[in-house]
Amino acid sequence: MLVQIFIAIAAIGIYSVLTGALILRLAQANTSGRSKSILLAFGFIAVSLHAMLLYGRIFDGPHLDVSFFTVLSLIAWLVALLLLLAALRKPVENLAIAVLPFAAIAVLLRLLNNEQHILNHSLSFGIELHILVSVIAYSLLTIAALQAILLYIQDAQLHNKHPGGFIRALPPLETMEHLMFRLIAVGFVILSVSLISGVFYIDNLLEQHLVHKFVLSISAWLLFAVLLWGRYQFGWRGRIAIRWTLAGFILLLLAYFGSKIVIELILHR
């Protein structure tokens, strides 16, 4: 337990220091490759420590812990990891200003809370695949939502003709928008796989308290489908794309975390 606490404090500390360093880097408009490489190196150290914590929490002997705070920490870790990997090739490291504090808070909440929601580790491959692709889809679409928020700020400042140092440090608007749609497209495909795989392993929507989750997930899927169709057919971009992206993400947020909050933290089921 003491080892886990030490690792958690180290991960939280690195996440926090990196957030401060990124803010300072933006304020100074420092976009040098060397500073980026150093930040990414420490970022990968933090996610490695985070992964060690998650492994010990999720794989509890013959059982799997899929409680609210464990899954929140898992998604925060995967979002941070995917962002760092993307930053190796794309100038998206500034998104980490929002992602890394989220990861640090998720580690802290999991450390302070001992609630568990145990599943038998001998789950079928299909159910394990469904859980895995669901988490990956949610993580990708979380990054797309953060990208949409950043796009909104960038677009607003450019329209008001007040682009500060923060905006000047970002890639061009079109590049940011293109990356957002790539994330949405990949996330949409993986979300589709998640929904299809889930259908085969749901015995009774009512008994398993999954009606609201299923309806909200399908609604989010439809929103992203319309958004991608609108982009392809009509070239949707700018604020209309931002609104649709955030609406779809909010539905997904409610579908997964909304249901877990009610079932696990309020009803204690």
CYANA upper distance limits for C-alpha pairs under 8 A (distance plus 0.5 A):
  1 MET  CA      5 ILE  CA      6.79
  2 LEU  CA      6 PHE  CA      6.69
  3 VAL  CA      7 ILE  CA      6.68
  4 GLN  CA      8 ALA  CA      6.50
  4 GLN  CA     53 LEU  CA      6.96
  5 ILE  CA      9 ILE  CA      6.63
  5 ILE  CA    111 LEU  CA      7.81
  6 PHE  CA     10 ALA  CA      6.69
  7 ILE  CA     11 ALA  CA      6.64
  7 ILE  CA     49 LEU  CA      6.72
  7 ILE  CA     50 HIS  CA      8.25
  7 ILE  CA     53 LEU  CA      7.70
  8 ALA  CA     12 ILE  CA      6.60
  8 ALA  CA     49 LEU  CA      7.92
  8 ALA  CA     50 HIS  CA      7.57
  8 ALA  CA     53 LEU  CA      7.52
  8 ALA  CA    107 VAL  CA      7.00
  8 ALA  CA    108 LEU  CA      7.78
  8 ALA  CA    111 LEU  CA      7.82
  9 ILE  CA     13 GLY  CA      6.45
 10 ALA  CA     14 ILE  CA      6.70
 10 ALA  CA     46 ALA  CA      8.24
 10 ALA  CA     49 LEU  CA      8.16
 11 ALA  CA     15 TYR  CA      6.63
 11 ALA  CA     46 ALA  CA      5.48
 11 ALA  CA     47 VAL  CA      7.90
 11 ALA  CA     49 LEU  CA      6.30
 11 ALA  CA     50 HIS  CA      6.60
 11 ALA  CA    104 ALA  CA      7.65
 11 ALA  CA    107 VAL  CA      8.39
 12 ILE  CA     16 SER  CA      6.58
 12 ILE  CA     46 ALA  CA      8.35
 12 ILE  CA    103 ALA  CA      8.41
 12 ILE  CA    104 ALA  CA      5.22
 12 ILE  CA    105 ILE  CA      8.18
 12 ILE  CA    107 VAL  CA      7.42
 12 ILE  CA    108 LEU  CA      7.82
 13 GLY  CA     17 VAL  CA      6.62
 13 GLY  CA    104 ALA  CA      8.43
 14 ILE  CA     18 LEU  CA      6.47
 14 ILE  CA     42 PHE  CA      7.69
 14 ILE  CA     43 GLY  CA      8.06
 14 ILE  CA     46 ALA  CA      6.44
 15 TYR  CA     19 THR  CA      6.73
 15 TYR  CA     43 GLY  CA      7.72
 15 TYR  CA     46 ALA  CA      6.91
 15 TYR  CA    100 LEU  CA      5.91
 15 TYR  CA    101 PRO  CA      7.00
 15 TYR  CA    103 ALA  CA      7.88
 15 TYR  CA    104 ALA  CA      6.42
 16 SER  CA     20 GLY  CA      6.94
 16 SER  CA    100 LEU  CA      7.64
 16 SER  CA    101 PRO  CA      6.86
 16 SER  CA    104 ALA  CA      7.48
 17 VAL  CA     21 ALA  CA      6.65
 18 LEU  CA     22 LEU  CA      6.56
 18 LEU  CA     39 LEU  CA      7.23
 18 LEU  CA     42 PHE  CA      8.10
 18 LEU  CA     43 GLY  CA      7.78
 18 LEU  CA    100 LEU  CA      8.20
 19 THR  CA     23 ILE  CA      6.79
 19 THR  CA     96 ALA  CA      7.63
 19 THR  CA     97 ILE  CA      5.83
 19 THR  CA    100 LEU  CA      6.87
 19 THR  CA    101 PRO  CA      7.38
 20 GLY  CA     24 LEU  CA      6.69
 21 ALA  CA     25 ARG  CA      6.51
 21 ALA  CA     39 LEU  CA      8.47
 22 LEU  CA     26 LEU  CA      6.66
 22 LEU  CA     39 LEU  CA      8.46
 22 LEU  CA     94 ASN  CA      7.39
 22 LEU  CA     96 ALA  CA      8.34
 22 LEU  CA     97 ILE  CA      7.03
 23 ILE  CA     27 ALA  CA      6.68
 23 ILE  CA     97 ILE  CA      7.47
 24 LEU  CA     28 GLN  CA      6.71
 25 ARG  CA     29 ALA  CA      6.46
 25 ARG  CA     30 ASN  CA      5.67
 25 ARG  CA     31 THR  CA      7.83
 26 LEU  CA     30 ASN  CA      6.81
 26 LEU  CA     31 THR  CA      8.40
 26 LEU  CA     94 ASN  CA      8.44
 26 LEU  CA    165 GLY  CA      7.28
 26 LEU  CA    166 PHE  CA      6.20
 26 LEU  CA    169 ALA  CA      7.05
 27 ALA  CA    165 GLY  CA      6.71
 27 ALA  CA    166 PHE  CA      7.17
 28 GLN  CA    165 GLY  CA      8.05
 29 ALA  CA    165 GLY  CA      6.52
 29 ALA  CA    166 PHE  CA      7.83
 29 ALA  CA    168 ARG  CA      8.08
 29 ALA  CA    169 ALA  CA      6.32
 30 ASN  CA     35 SER  CA      8.39
 30 ASN  CA    169 ALA  CA      8.38
 31 THR  CA     35 SER  CA      7.77
 31 THR  CA     36 LYS  CA      7.66
 31 THR  CA    169 ALA  CA      7.58
 32 SER  CA     36 LYS  CA      6.99
 33 GLY  CA     37 SER  CA      6.65
 34 ARG  CA     38 ILE  CA      6.87
 35 SER  CA     39 LEU  CA      6.75
 36 LYS  CA     40 LEU  CA      6.61
 36 LYS  CA     93 GLU  CA      8.42
 37 SER  CA     41 ALA  CA      6.60
 38 ILE  CA     42 PHE  CA      6.94
 39 LEU  CA     43 GLY  CA      6.57
 40 LEU  CA     44 PHE  CA      6.71
 40 LEU  CA     84 LEU  CA      7.06
 40 LEU  CA     87 ALA  CA      8.47
 40 LEU  CA     88 LEU  CA      8.46
 41 ALA  CA     45 ILE  CA      7.01
 42 PHE  CA     46 ALA  CA      6.79
 43 GLY  CA     47 VAL  CA      6.86
 43 GLY  CA     84 LEU  CA      7.63
 44 PHE  CA     48 SER  CA      6.53
 44 PHE  CA     81 LEU  CA      7.97
 44 PHE  CA     84 LEU  CA      7.83
 45 ILE  CA     49 LEU  CA      6.86
 46 ALA  CA     50 HIS  CA      6.66
 47 VAL  CA     51 ALA  CA      6.47
 47 VAL  CA     77 TRP  CA      6.89
 47 VAL  CA     80 ALA  CA      7.63
 47 VAL  CA     81 LEU  CA      6.97
 48 SER  CA     52 MET  CA      6.92
 49 LEU  CA     53 LEU  CA      7.05
 50 HIS  CA     54 LEU  CA      6.80
 50 HIS  CA     77 TRP  CA      7.24
 50 HIS  CA    107 VAL  CA      7.89
 51 ALA  CA     55 TYR  CA      6.62
 51 ALA  CA     77 TRP  CA      7.73
 52 MET  CA     56 GLY  CA      7.02
 53 LEU  CA     57 ARG  CA      6.83
 54 LEU  CA     58 ILE  CA      6.33
 54 LEU  CA     70 THR  CA      7.94
 54 LEU  CA     73 SER  CA      8.01
 54 LEU  CA     74 LEU  CA      7.26
 55 TYR  CA     59 PHE  CA      6.36
 56 GLY  CA     60 ASP  CA      7.19
 57 ARG  CA     65 ASP  CA      7.22
 57 ARG  CA     70 THR  CA      7.68
 58 ILE  CA     64 LEU  CA      5.80
 58 ILE  CA     65 ASP  CA      5.17
 58 ILE  CA     66 VAL  CA      7.32
 58 ILE  CA     70 THR  CA      7.56
 59 PHE  CA     63 HIS  CA      6.69
 59 PHE  CA     64 LEU  CA      5.63
 59 PHE  CA     65 ASP  CA      7.19
 60 ASP  CA     64 LEU  CA      6.39
 60 ASP  CA     65 ASP  CA      7.23
 62 PRO  CA    120 ASN  CA      7.20
 62 PRO  CA    121 HIS  CA      5.66
 62 PRO  CA    122 SER  CA      8.09
 63 HIS  CA    118 ILE  CA      6.63
 63 HIS  CA    119 LEU  CA      6.10
 63 HIS  CA    120 ASN  CA      5.27
 63 HIS  CA    121 HIS  CA      4.91
 63 HIS  CA    122 SER  CA      8.42
 64 LEU  CA    117 HIS  CA      8.49
 64 LEU  CA    118 ILE  CA      5.96
 64 LEU  CA    119 LEU  CA      5.47
 64 LEU  CA    120 ASN  CA      6.70
 64 LEU  CA    121 HIS  CA      5.99
 65 ASP  CA     70 THR  CA      7.54
 65 ASP  CA    116 GLN  CA      6.41
 65 ASP  CA    117 HIS  CA      5.83
 65 ASP  CA    118 ILE  CA      5.12
 65 ASP  CA    119 LEU  CA      6.84
 66 VAL  CA     70 THR  CA      6.52
 66 VAL  CA     71 VAL  CA      6.31
 66 VAL  CA    116 GLN  CA      7.62
 66 VAL  CA    117 HIS  CA      5.83
 66 VAL  CA    118 ILE  CA      6.79
 66 VAL  CA    119 LEU  CA      7.66
 67 SER  CA     71 VAL  CA      6.63
 67 SER  CA    115 GLU  CA      7.32
 67 SER  CA    116 GLN  CA      5.58
 67 SER  CA    117 HIS  CA      4.87
 67 SER  CA    118 ILE  CA      7.82
 67 SER  CA    264 GLU  CA      8.07
 68 PHE  CA     72 LEU  CA      6.55
 68 PHE  CA    117 HIS  CA      8.35
 68 PHE  CA    257 PHE  CA      7.91
 68 PHE  CA    260 LYS  CA      6.55
 68 PHE  CA    261 ILE  CA      7.53
 68 PHE  CA    264 GLU  CA      7.66
 69 PHE  CA     73 SER  CA      6.58
 69 PHE  CA    106 ALA  CA      7.65
 69 PHE  CA    109 LEU  CA      7.11
 69 PHE  CA    110 ARG  CA      5.75
 69 PHE  CA    113 ASN  CA      8.01
 69 PHE  CA    115 GLU  CA      8.40
 70 THR  CA     74 LEU  CA      6.65
 70 THR  CA    110 ARG  CA      6.63
 71 VAL  CA     75 ILE  CA      6.60
 72 LEU  CA     76 ALA  CA      6.64
 72 LEU  CA    106 ALA  CA      6.76
 73 SER  CA     77 TRP  CA      6.56
 73 SER  CA    103 ALA  CA      7.31
 73 SER  CA    106 ALA  CA      5.28
 73 SER  CA    107 VAL  CA      6.40
 73 SER  CA    110 ARG  CA      7.37
 74 LEU  CA     78 LEU  CA      6.68
 75 ILE  CA     79 VAL  CA      6.51
 75 ILE  CA    135 VAL  CA      6.86
 75 ILE  CA    136 ILE  CA      8.42
 75 ILE  CA    138 TYR  CA      8.11
 75 ILE  CA    139 SER  CA      6.44
 76 ALA  CA     80 ALA  CA      6.68
 76 ALA  CA     99 VAL  CA      7.96
 76 ALA  CA    102 PHE  CA      7.05
 76 ALA  CA    103 ALA  CA      5.37
 76 ALA  CA    106 ALA  CA      7.18
 76 ALA  CA    139 SER  CA      8.19
 77 TRP  CA     81 LEU  CA      6.59
 77 TRP  CA    103 ALA  CA      6.64
 78 LEU  CA     82 LEU  CA      6.48
 78 LEU  CA    136 ILE  CA      7.90
 78 LEU  CA    139 SER  CA      6.83
 79 VAL  CA     83 LEU  CA      6.56
 79 VAL  CA     99 VAL  CA      7.71
 79 VAL  CA    139 SER  CA      5.56
 79 VAL  CA    140 LEU  CA      7.38
 79 VAL  CA    142 THR  CA      7.74
 79 VAL  CA    143 ILE  CA      7.18
 80 ALA  CA     84 LEU  CA      6.67
 80 ALA  CA     96 ALA  CA      7.83
 80 ALA  CA     99 VAL  CA      6.62
 80 ALA  CA    100 LEU  CA      7.12
 80 ALA  CA    103 ALA  CA      7.61
 81 LEU  CA     85 LEU  CA      6.69
 82 LEU  CA     86 ALA  CA      6.58
 82 LEU  CA    140 LEU  CA      8.19
 83 LEU  CA     87 ALA  CA      6.55
 83 LEU  CA     92 VAL  CA      7.90
 83 LEU  CA     93 GLU  CA      7.70
 83 LEU  CA     95 LEU  CA      8.29
 83 LEU  CA     96 ALA  CA      7.81
 83 LEU  CA    143 ILE  CA      7.91
 84 LEU  CA     88 LEU  CA      7.10
 84 LEU  CA     93 GLU  CA      7.50
 85 LEU  CA     89 ARG  CA      8.18
 86 ALA  CA     90 LYS  CA      6.31
 86 ALA  CA     92 VAL  CA      7.60
 87 ALA  CA     91 PRO  CA      6.23
 87 ALA  CA     92 VAL  CA      5.78
 87 ALA  CA     93 GLU  CA      5.83
 91 PRO  CA    170 LEU  CA      8.16
 91 PRO  CA    171 PRO  CA      7.29
 92 VAL  CA     96 ALA  CA      8.43
 94 ASN  CA    170 LEU  CA      8.25
 95 LEU  CA     99 VAL  CA      6.97
 95 LEU  CA    146 LEU  CA      7.53
 95 LEU  CA    147 GLN  CA      7.73
 95 LEU  CA    150 LEU  CA      8.41
 96 ALA  CA    100 LEU  CA      5.88
 97 ILE  CA    101 PRO  CA      7.54
 98 ALA  CA    102 PHE  CA      7.07
 98 ALA  CA    146 LEU  CA      8.26
 99 VAL  CA    103 ALA  CA      6.77
100 LEU  CA    104 ALA  CA      6.67
101 PRO  CA    105 ILE  CA      6.61
102 PHE  CA    106 ALA  CA      6.63
103 ALA  CA    107 VAL  CA      6.75
104 ALA  CA    108 LEU  CA      6.78
105 ILE  CA    109 LEU  CA      6.58
106 ALA  CA    110 ARG  CA      6.69
107 VAL  CA    111 LEU  CA      6.65
108 LEU  CA    112 LEU  CA      6.72
109 LEU  CA    113 ASN  CA      6.58
110 ARG  CA    114 ASN  CA      7.80
117 HIS  CA    264 GLU  CA      8.45
119 LEU  CA    123 LEU  CA      8.49
123 LEU  CA    127 ILE  CA      6.95
123 LEU  CA    128 GLU  CA      7.07
124 SER  CA    128 GLU  CA      6.95
125 PHE  CA    129 LEU  CA      6.50
126 GLY  CA    130 HIS  CA      6.65
126 GLY  CA    197 SER  CA      7.46
126 GLY  CA    201 TYR  CA      8.24
127 ILE  CA    131 ILE  CA      6.76
127 ILE  CA    197 SER  CA      8.23
127 ILE  CA    198 GLY  CA      7.94
127 ILE  CA    201 TYR  CA      7.30
128 GLU  CA    132 LEU  CA      6.67
129 LEU  CA    133 VAL  CA      6.59
129 LEU  CA    197 SER  CA      8.27
130 HIS  CA    134 SER  CA      6.49
130 HIS  CA    193 VAL  CA      8.39
130 HIS  CA    194 SER  CA      5.84
130 HIS  CA    195 LEU  CA      8.43
130 HIS  CA    197 SER  CA      6.15
130 HIS  CA    198 GLY  CA      6.44
131 ILE  CA    135 VAL  CA      6.83
131 ILE  CA    194 SER  CA      8.19
132 LEU  CA    136 ILE  CA      6.84
133 VAL  CA    137 ALA  CA      6.46
133 VAL  CA    190 ILE  CA      6.74
133 VAL  CA    191 LEU  CA      7.67
133 VAL  CA    193 VAL  CA      7.68
133 VAL  CA    194 SER  CA      6.05
134 SER  CA    138 TYR  CA      6.61
134 SER  CA    190 ILE  CA      7.99
134 SER  CA    191 LEU  CA      6.88
134 SER  CA    194 SER  CA      5.76
135 VAL  CA    139 SER  CA      6.57
136 ILE  CA    140 LEU  CA      6.73
136 ILE  CA    187 GLY  CA      8.26
136 ILE  CA    190 ILE  CA      7.89
137 ALA  CA    141 LEU  CA      6.71
137 ALA  CA    187 GLY  CA      5.33
137 ALA  CA    188 PHE  CA      7.64
137 ALA  CA    190 ILE  CA      5.82
137 ALA  CA    191 LEU  CA      5.64
137 ALA  CA    194 SER  CA      8.30
138 TYR  CA    142 THR  CA      6.52
138 TYR  CA    187 GLY  CA      7.84
138 TYR  CA    191 LEU  CA      8.10
138 TYR  CA    252 LEU  CA      8.00
139 SER  CA    143 ILE  CA      6.98
140 LEU  CA    144 ALA  CA      6.86
140 LEU  CA    183 LEU  CA      6.70
140 LEU  CA    184 ILE  CA      7.86
140 LEU  CA    186 VAL  CA      8.18
140 LEU  CA    187 GLY  CA      5.89
141 LEU  CA    145 ALA  CA      6.60
141 LEU  CA    183 LEU  CA      7.24
141 LEU  CA    184 ILE  CA      6.54
141 LEU  CA    187 GLY  CA      6.13
141 LEU  CA    188 PHE  CA      8.47
141 LEU  CA    249 PHE  CA      7.23
142 THR  CA    146 LEU  CA      6.81
142 THR  CA    249 PHE  CA      7.45
143 ILE  CA    147 GLN  CA      6.60
143 ILE  CA    183 LEU  CA      8.03
144 ALA  CA    148 ALA  CA      6.66
144 ALA  CA    180 MET  CA      5.76
144 ALA  CA    181 PHE  CA      8.14
144 ALA  CA    183 LEU  CA      6.20
144 ALA  CA    184 ILE  CA      6.63
144 ALA  CA    245 THR  CA      8.03
145 ALA  CA    149 ILE  CA      6.85
145 ALA  CA    245 THR  CA      6.73
145 ALA  CA    246 LEU  CA      6.21
145 ALA  CA    249 PHE  CA      7.00
146 LEU  CA    150 LEU  CA      6.77
147 GLN  CA    151 LEU  CA      6.57
147 GLN  CA    176 MET  CA      7.87
147 GLN  CA    180 MET  CA      6.52
148 ALA  CA    152 TYR  CA      6.67
148 ALA  CA    177 GLU  CA      8.47
148 ALA  CA    180 MET  CA      7.44
148 ALA  CA    242 ILE  CA      5.70
148 ALA  CA    245 THR  CA      7.41
148 ALA  CA    246 LEU  CA      7.62
149 ILE  CA    153 ILE  CA      6.92
149 ILE  CA    242 ILE  CA      7.87
150 LEU  CA    154 GLN  CA      6.61
151 LEU  CA    155 ASP  CA      6.38
151 LEU  CA    173 LEU  CA      7.60
151 LEU  CA    176 MET  CA      7.46
151 LEU  CA    177 GLU  CA      7.68
151 LEU  CA    238 GLY  CA      8.46
151 LEU  CA    242 ILE  CA      8.02
152 TYR  CA    156 ALA  CA      6.53
152 TYR  CA    238 GLY  CA      8.42
152 TYR  CA    239 ARG  CA      7.43
152 TYR  CA    242 ILE  CA      7.43
153 ILE  CA    157 GLN  CA      6.68
154 GLN  CA    158 LEU  CA      6.66
154 GLN  CA    163 PRO  CA      8.21
154 GLN  CA    167 ILE  CA      6.50
154 GLN  CA    173 LEU  CA      7.83
155 ASP  CA    159 HIS  CA      6.63
155 ASP  CA    173 LEU  CA      7.95
155 ASP  CA    238 GLY  CA      8.18
156 ALA  CA    160 ASN  CA      6.68
157 GLN  CA    161 LYS  CA      6.46
157 GLN  CA    162 HIS  CA      5.72
157 GLN  CA    163 PRO  CA      5.81
157 GLN  CA    164 GLY  CA      8.40
157 GLN  CA    167 ILE  CA      8.26
158 LEU  CA    162 HIS  CA      6.67
158 LEU  CA    163 PRO  CA      6.17
163 PRO  CA    167 ILE  CA      5.97
163 PRO  CA    168 ARG  CA      6.98
164 GLY  CA    168 ARG  CA      6.75
165 GLY  CA    169 ALA  CA      6.64
166 PHE  CA    170 LEU  CA      7.39
171 PRO  CA    175 THR  CA      6.80
171 PRO  CA    176 MET  CA      6.90
172 PRO  CA    176 MET  CA      6.92
173 LEU  CA    177 GLU  CA      6.63
174 GLU  CA    178 HIS  CA      6.53
175 THR  CA    179 LEU  CA      6.76
176 MET  CA    180 MET  CA      6.77
177 GLU  CA    181 PHE  CA      6.88
177 GLU  CA    237 ARG  CA      8.01
177 GLU  CA    238 GLY  CA      8.34
178 HIS  CA    182 ARG  CA      6.80
179 LEU  CA    183 LEU  CA      6.77
180 MET  CA    184 ILE  CA      6.74
181 PHE  CA    185 ALA  CA      6.48
181 PHE  CA    228 LEU  CA      8.29
182 ARG  CA    186 VAL  CA      6.76
183 LEU  CA    187 GLY  CA      6.41
184 ILE  CA    188 PHE  CA      6.27
184 ILE  CA    224 PHE  CA      7.95
185 ALA  CA    189 VAL  CA      6.85
185 ALA  CA    228 LEU  CA      7.69
186 VAL  CA    190 ILE  CA      6.87
187 GLY  CA    191 LEU  CA      6.42
188 PHE  CA    192 SER  CA      6.59
188 PHE  CA    221 TRP  CA      7.58
188 PHE  CA    224 PHE  CA      7.26
188 PHE  CA    225 ALA  CA      8.02
189 VAL  CA    193 VAL  CA      6.98
190 ILE  CA    194 SER  CA      6.71
191 LEU  CA    195 LEU  CA      6.71
191 LEU  CA    221 TRP  CA      7.83
192 SER  CA    196 ILE  CA      6.64
192 SER  CA    221 TRP  CA      7.92
193 VAL  CA    197 SER  CA      6.46
194 SER  CA    198 GLY  CA      6.49
195 LEU  CA    199 VAL  CA      6.86
195 LEU  CA    217 SER  CA      8.42
195 LEU  CA    218 ILE  CA      8.37
196 ILE  CA    200 PHE  CA      7.72
197 SER  CA    201 TYR  CA      7.70
198 GLY  CA    202 ILE  CA      6.95
203 ASP  CA    208 GLN  CA      8.41
204 ASN  CA    208 GLN  CA      6.53
205 LEU  CA    209 HIS  CA      6.54
205 LEU  CA    210 LEU  CA      5.48
205 LEU  CA    211 VAL  CA      5.84
206 LEU  CA    210 LEU  CA      6.87
206 LEU  CA    211 VAL  CA      6.66
210 LEU  CA    214 PHE  CA      6.43
211 VAL  CA    215 VAL  CA      6.65
212 HIS  CA    216 LEU  CA      6.50
212 HIS  CA    255 ALA  CA      7.37
212 HIS  CA    259 SER  CA      8.11
213 LYS  CA    217 SER  CA      6.49
213 LYS  CA    254 LEU  CA      8.29
213 LYS  CA    255 ALA  CA      4.92
213 LYS  CA    256 TYR  CA      6.91
213 LYS  CA    259 SER  CA      7.04
214 PHE  CA    218 ILE  CA      6.65
214 PHE  CA    255 ALA  CA      7.78
215 VAL  CA    219 SER  CA      6.61
215 VAL  CA    255 ALA  CA      8.44
216 LEU  CA    220 ALA  CA      6.65
216 LEU  CA    251 LEU  CA      6.21
216 LEU  CA    252 LEU  CA      7.13
216 LEU  CA    254 LEU  CA      7.71
216 LEU  CA    255 ALA  CA      5.67
217 SER  CA    221 TRP  CA      6.66
217 SER  CA    251 LEU  CA      7.32
217 SER  CA    252 LEU  CA      6.25
217 SER  CA    255 ALA  CA      6.28
218 ILE  CA    222 LEU  CA      6.66
219 SER  CA    223 LEU  CA      6.78
219 SER  CA    248 GLY  CA      8.22
219 SER  CA    251 LEU  CA      7.67
220 ALA  CA    224 PHE  CA      6.81
220 ALA  CA    247 ALA  CA      8.24
220 ALA  CA    248 GLY  CA      5.07
220 ALA  CA    249 PHE  CA      7.47
220 ALA  CA    251 LEU  CA      5.94
220 ALA  CA    252 LEU  CA      6.45
221 TRP  CA    225 ALA  CA      6.58
221 TRP  CA    248 GLY  CA      7.81
222 LEU  CA    226 VAL  CA      6.64
223 LEU  CA    227 LEU  CA      6.66
223 LEU  CA    244 TRP  CA      7.23
223 LEU  CA    245 THR  CA      8.45
223 LEU  CA    247 ALA  CA      8.15
223 LEU  CA    248 GLY  CA      6.12
224 PHE  CA    228 LEU  CA      6.66
224 PHE  CA    244 TRP  CA      7.79
224 PHE  CA    245 THR  CA      7.45
224 PHE  CA    248 GLY  CA      6.71
225 ALA  CA    229 TRP  CA      6.63
226 VAL  CA    230 GLY  CA      6.43
227 LEU  CA    231 ARG  CA      6.63
227 LEU  CA    236 TRP  CA      8.19
227 LEU  CA    241 ALA  CA      7.34
227 LEU  CA    244 TRP  CA      6.92
227 LEU  CA    245 THR  CA      8.08
228 LEU  CA    232 TYR  CA      6.68
229 TRP  CA    233 GLN  CA      6.39
230 GLY  CA    234 PHE  CA      5.76
230 GLY  CA    235 GLY  CA      6.89
230 GLY  CA    236 TRP  CA      6.08
231 ARG  CA    235 GLY  CA      4.81
231 ARG  CA    236 TRP  CA      4.88
231 ARG  CA    237 ARG  CA      7.43
232 TYR  CA    236 TRP  CA      8.19
236 TRP  CA    240 ILE  CA      7.29
236 TRP  CA    241 ALA  CA      6.63
237 ARG  CA    241 ALA  CA      5.46
237 ARG  CA    242 ILE  CA      8.17
238 GLY  CA    242 ILE  CA      6.84
239 ARG  CA    243 ARG  CA      6.54
240 ILE  CA    244 TRP  CA      6.83
241 ALA  CA    245 THR  CA      6.58
242 ILE  CA    246 LEU  CA      6.70
243 ARG  CA    247 ALA  CA      6.54
244 TRP  CA    248 GLY  CA      6.63
245 THR  CA    249 PHE  CA      6.73
246 LEU  CA    250 ILE  CA      6.57
247 ALA  CA    251 LEU  CA      6.90
248 GLY  CA    252 LEU  CA      6.91
249 PHE  CA    253 LEU  CA      6.57
250 ILE  CA    254 LEU  CA      6.68
251 LEU  CA    255 ALA  CA      6.51
252 LEU  CA    256 TYR  CA      6.75
253 LEU  CA    257 PHE  CA      6.17
253 LEU  CA    258 GLY  CA      7.19
254 LEU  CA    258 GLY  CA      4.81
254 LEU  CA    259 SER  CA      7.37
255 ALA  CA    259 SER  CA      6.60
256 TYR  CA    260 LYS  CA      6.83
257 PHE  CA    261 ILE  CA      6.45
258 GLY  CA    262 VAL  CA      6.90
259 SER  CA    263 ILE  CA      6.52
260 LYS  CA    264 GLU  CA      6.00
260 LYS  CA    265 LEU  CA      7.78
261 ILE  CA    265 LEU  CA      5.57
261 ILE  CA    266 ILE  CA      6.93
262 VAL  CA    266 ILE  CA      5.43
262 VAL  CA    267 LEU  CA      6.53
263 ILE  CA    267 LEU  CA      5.49
263 ILE  CA    268 HIS  CA      6.46
263 ILE  CA    269 ARG  CA      6.06
264 GLU  CA    268 HIS  CA      4.95
264 GLU  CA    269 ARG  CA      5.88
